Amino acid sequence: MKLNEAAENVLKVIDSYGFKEQGAYNLRLNGMAVCHGDSRHIRIVKKEDKPGIDIFISGEAKDEQVHIPVVMSESGMKDVVYNDFYIEDGADVTIIAGCGIHNDGCSESRHDGIHAFHIGKDANVKYIENHYAEGNGTGGKVLNPVTKIYVGENSIFTLETTQIKGVDSTERETFIELAKGAKLFVTEKLMTHADQSAISNMDVQLNGENSSARIVSRSVAKGTSRQVFHPRAVGNNLCHAHVQCDSIIMDEAEISSIPEINAKHVDAQIVHEAAIGRINDEQLTKLRTFGMSEEEAEAVIIETFLN
Amino acid sequence: MKLNEAAENVLKVIDSYGFKEQGAYNLRLNGMAVCHGDSRHIRIVKKEDKPGIDIFISGEAKDEQVHIPVVMSESGMKDVVYNDFYIEDGADVTIIAGCGIHNDGCSESRHDGIHAFHIGKDANVKYIENHYAEGNGTGGKVLNPVTKIYVGENSIFTLETTQIKGVDSTERETFIELAKGAKLFVTEKLMTHADQSAISNMDVQLNGENSSARIVSRSVAKGTSRQVFHPRAVGNNLCHAHVQCDSIIMDEAEISSIPEINAKHVDAQIVHEAAIGRINDEQLTKLRTFGMSEEEAEAVIIETFLN
């Protein structure tokens, strides 16, 4: 499968593990699945009733990967895709998703990925989602993902989402349910610049006994961009949750962090921490003594903060 | 002024500084101002157009007190009162307010205190508000305070609110604006039991350069009671804010903490911490080795936590 240069570049950025046409994979380009492959333990089936795929992951899968990147290189497309993951008991898998937009035109390009994860018992699932946009056109680059994750008994779900740059507008909706002994690890990284806007709503229901969640959100807002975070952790049983949101505000940006912790059970233990502040001046000065310009020093600090 | 025993007891609980008919004071009993006095620097004037008083505090007032307790000992009353404080530049004053309800009847007793504070420059104002209710009747005891506080340049405002016990339902609305160099210190303590419900919304606007806010909220929820906290700190200038909410959850209670931190300026530095958890088991065990019953040990821990 040969991609044009723009698509190829975008694909490289969003699939940091390296996209290859081998094992289990599905590449969606400009609203169409252009190539796909199954592996022994992972089967990808095109949906009949709507755009998108069903991904069946066997309990036999151990330390396996599935790559399902989405690339939009044509201006003015609106792509809605429904992907459902059915993950059997005991599976151990890393799912590399993400969406990259190259928009050189003046019309809006928009991708709405609606993902649902149905996870059995004792599974270990890592889901990586990178969002990135580029292009010299005036057309907006919009990504509105909806993610629903049902984590079964004693399973572990690791969610790593990164909005690298270039996305003009995003509204993320994430809903997670944790069964008995299930563990959730979330790392959300987000950078906005210019007049971009980002809204992230996350609802974590700790339903099962001994379920736990650790959510870390780190963001940088530059220019006149706007960010709103609304993570919500609801303890419905004996459980632990820790939510941490740290943001760096720059220029004329605005950041709003509205975490909600809700204990509905006497043994629910939930902690939240949030901080918004400007870039560390001491660090900046220190780096500048090494001969860096202010911009270079800022870039280093931001990269360190986000990684 | 002779009060009946019930009213006398309630007054003692809510005015922890000790209410006396001297200096500046105003006692409101069952919807009527029953006694009042001015001091040299503090003048209390009954409003003409609606229930309530205007309190004028001169800049000459130094380390002075004004007591304005409200007592409701008759069942089935609904009392709405508007109190406005006009505090001149440089005043140094402690205002002891609060509302106590004794309700032995089967009708609801409700007090809505609507307070506004207009504070000049370089003033130091401490506002203490205790809420308490008692009585064997089935009638509800409801307190819905609305508090608006405008803190002038380089003034300090200290707000200490305590809901001691017995209040069946409360909805607190607090709005605060801070001018240049103004400092706010808030301590909110709240205990709910049985099937009580408490909602506290607080909106702090840090408008002025170098304004700062430190908000500490501590609560205990027992029985099947419900608590919702929604503090909001908005940084509109170079400013610092620190919001901390800690709650102990017991029995079948439910606590929701939804703090919002909102930075609208690159030099706004805002930190939030919140934690909800059950009573510390180690502390409980330790105290019980001293021969305390579980209830006694719990009471000690709660008292320590709230004080």
HADDOCK unambig.tbl for C-alpha pairs under 7 A between the chains (distance, minus, plus):
assign (segid A and resid 249 and name CA) (segid B and resid 266 and name CA) 5.58 0.50 0.50
assign (segid A and resid 250 and name CA) (segid B and resid 266 and name CA) 5.34 0.50 0.50
assign (segid A and resid 251 and name CA) (segid B and resid 266 and name CA) 5.98 0.50 0.50
assign (segid A and resid 252 and name CA) (segid B and resid 265 and name CA) 6.55 0.50 0.50
assign (segid A and resid 252 and name CA) (segid B and resid 266 and name CA) 6.44 0.50 0.50
assign (segid A and resid 253 and name CA) (segid B and resid 264 and name CA) 6.77 0.50 0.50
assign (segid A and resid 254 and name CA) (segid B and resid 263 and name CA) 5.58 0.50 0.50
assign (segid A and resid 254 and name CA) (segid B and resid 264 and name CA) 4.61 0.50 0.50
assign (segid A and resid 254 and name CA) (segid B and resid 265 and name CA) 6.81 0.50 0.50
assign (segid A and resid 255 and name CA) (segid B and resid 262 and name CA) 5.69 0.50 0.50
assign (segid A and resid 255 and name CA) (segid B and resid 263 and name CA) 5.23 0.50 0.50
assign (segid A and resid 255 and name CA) (segid B and resid 264 and name CA) 6.71 0.50 0.50
assign (segid A and resid 256 and name CA) (segid B and resid 260 and name CA) 6.96 0.50 0.50
assign (segid A and resid 256 and name CA) (segid B and resid 261 and name CA) 5.67 0.50 0.50
assign (segid A and resid 256 and name CA) (segid B and resid 262 and name CA) 4.11 0.50 0.50
assign (segid A and resid 256 and name CA) (segid B and resid 263 and name CA) 6.26 0.50 0.50
assign (segid A and resid 257 and name CA) (segid B and resid 260 and name CA) 5.54 0.50 0.50
assign (segid A and resid 257 and name CA) (segid B and resid 261 and name CA) 5.17 0.50 0.50
assign (segid A and resid 257 and name CA) (segid B and resid 262 and name CA) 6.20 0.50 0.50
assign (segid A and resid 258 and name CA) (segid B and resid 258 and name CA) 6.34 0.50 0.50
assign (segid A and resid 258 and name CA) (segid B and resid 259 and name CA) 5.70 0.50 0.50
assign (segid A and resid 258 and name CA) (segid B and resid 260 and name CA) 4.17 0.50 0.50
assign (segid A and resid 258 and name CA) (segid B and resid 261 and name CA) 6.38 0.50 0.50
assign (segid A and resid 259 and name CA) (segid B and resid 258 and name CA) 5.72 0.50 0.50
assign (segid A and resid 259 and name CA) (segid B and resid 259 and name CA) 6.19 0.50 0.50
assign (segid A and resid 259 and name CA) (segid B and resid 260 and name CA) 6.78 0.50 0.50
assign (segid A and resid 260 and name CA) (segid B and resid 256 and name CA) 6.96 0.50 0.50
assign (segid A and resid 260 and name CA) (segid B and resid 257 and name CA) 5.54 0.50 0.50
assign (segid A and resid 260 and name CA) (segid B and resid 258 and name CA) 4.17 0.50 0.50
assign (segid A and resid 260 and name CA) (segid B and resid 259 and name CA) 6.77 0.50 0.50
assign (segid A and resid 261 and name CA) (segid B and resid 256 and name CA) 5.69 0.50 0.50
assign (segid A and resid 261 and name CA) (segid B and resid 257 and name CA) 5.18 0.50 0.50
assign (segid A and resid 261 and name CA) (segid B and resid 258 and name CA) 6.39 0.50 0.50
assign (segid A and resid 262 and name CA) (segid B and resid 255 and name CA) 5.69 0.50 0.50
assign (segid A and resid 262 and name CA) (segid B and resid 256 and name CA) 4.11 0.50 0.50
assign (segid A and resid 262 and name CA) (segid B and resid 257 and name CA) 6.20 0.50 0.50
assign (segid A and resid 263 and name CA) (segid B and resid 254 and name CA) 5.57 0.50 0.50
assign (segid A and resid 263 and name CA) (segid B and resid 255 and name CA) 5.24 0.50 0.50
assign (segid A and resid 263 and name CA) (segid B and resid 256 and name CA) 6.26 0.50 0.50
assign (segid A and resid 263 and name CA) (segid B and resid 276 and name CA) 6.88 0.50 0.50
assign (segid A and resid 264 and name CA) (segid B and resid 253 and name CA) 6.77 0.50 0.50
assign (segid A and resid 264 and name CA) (segid B and resid 254 and name CA) 4.61 0.50 0.50
assign (segid A and resid 264 and name CA) (segid B and resid 255 and name CA) 6.71 0.50 0.50
assign (segid A and resid 265 and name CA) (segid B and resid 252 and name CA) 6.57 0.50 0.50
assign (segid A and resid 265 and name CA) (segid B and resid 254 and name CA) 6.82 0.50 0.50
assign (segid A and resid 266 and name CA) (segid B and resid 249 and name CA) 5.58 0.50 0.50
assign (segid A and resid 266 and name CA) (segid B and resid 250 and name CA) 5.36 0.50 0.50
assign (segid A and resid 266 and name CA) (segid B and resid 251 and name CA) 6.00 0.50 0.50
assign (segid A and resid 266 and name CA) (segid B and resid 252 and name CA) 6.45 0.50 0.50
assign (segid A and resid 266 and name CA) (segid B and resid 278 and name CA) 5.92 0.50 0.50
assign (segid A and resid 267 and name CA) (segid B and resid 277 and name CA) 6.96 0.50 0.50
assign (segid A and resid 267 and name CA) (segid B and resid 278 and name CA) 6.11 0.50 0.50
assign (segid A and resid 268 and name CA) (segid B and resid 277 and name CA) 6.26 0.50 0.50
assign (segid A and resid 269 and name CA) (segid B and resid 276 and name CA) 5.67 0.50 0.50
assign (segid A and resid 269 and name CA) (segid B and resid 277 and name CA) 4.42 0.50 0.50
assign (segid A and resid 270 and name CA) (segid B and resid 275 and name CA) 5.64 0.50 0.50
assign (segid A and resid 270 and name CA) (segid B and resid 276 and name CA) 5.22 0.50 0.50
assign (segid A and resid 270 and name CA) (segid B and resid 277 and name CA) 6.48 0.50 0.50
assign (segid A and resid 271 and name CA) (segid B and resid 274 and name CA) 5.63 0.50 0.50
assign (segid A and resid 271 and name CA) (segid B and resid 275 and name CA) 4.19 0.50 0.50
assign (segid A and resid 271 and name CA) (segid B and resid 276 and name CA) 6.35 0.50 0.50
assign (segid A and resid 272 and name CA) (segid B and resid 273 and name CA) 5.57 0.50 0.50
assign (segid A and resid 272 and name CA) (segid B and resid 274 and name CA) 4.89 0.50 0.50
assign (segid A and resid 272 and name CA) (segid B and resid 275 and name CA) 6.11 0.50 0.50
assign (segid A and resid 273 and name CA) (segid B and resid 272 and name CA) 5.56 0.50 0.50
assign (segid A and resid 273 and name CA) (segid B and resid 273 and name CA) 4.36 0.50 0.50
assign (segid A and resid 273 and name CA) (segid B and resid 274 and name CA) 6.35 0.50 0.50
assign (segid A and resid 274 and name CA) (segid B and resid 271 and name CA) 5.62 0.50 0.50
assign (segid A and resid 274 and name CA) (segid B and resid 272 and name CA) 4.88 0.50 0.50
assign (segid A and resid 274 and name CA) (segid B and resid 273 and name CA) 6.35 0.50 0.50
assign (segid A and resid 275 and name CA) (segid B and resid 270 and name CA) 5.64 0.50 0.50
assign (segid A and resid 275 and name CA) (segid B and resid 271 and name CA) 4.17 0.50 0.50
assign (segid A and resid 275 and name CA) (segid B and resid 272 and name CA) 6.10 0.50 0.50
assign (segid A and resid 276 and name CA) (segid B and resid 263 and name CA) 6.89 0.50 0.50
assign (segid A and resid 276 and name CA) (segid B and resid 269 and name CA) 5.66 0.50 0.50
assign (segid A and resid 276 and name CA) (segid B and resid 270 and name CA) 5.21 0.50 0.50
assign (segid A and resid 276 and name CA) (segid B and resid 271 and name CA) 6.33 0.50 0.50
assign (segid A and resid 277 and name CA) (segid B and resid 267 and name CA) 6.97 0.50 0.50
assign (segid A and resid 277 and name CA) (segid B and resid 268 and name CA) 6.26 0.50 0.50
assign (segid A and resid 277 and name CA) (segid B and resid 269 and name CA) 4.42 0.50 0.50
assign (segid A and resid 277 and name CA) (segid B and resid 270 and name CA) 6.46 0.50 0.50
assign (segid A and resid 278 and name CA) (segid B and resid 266 and name CA) 5.91 0.50 0.50
assign (segid A and resid 278 and name CA) (segid B and resid 267 and name CA) 6.11 0.50 0.50
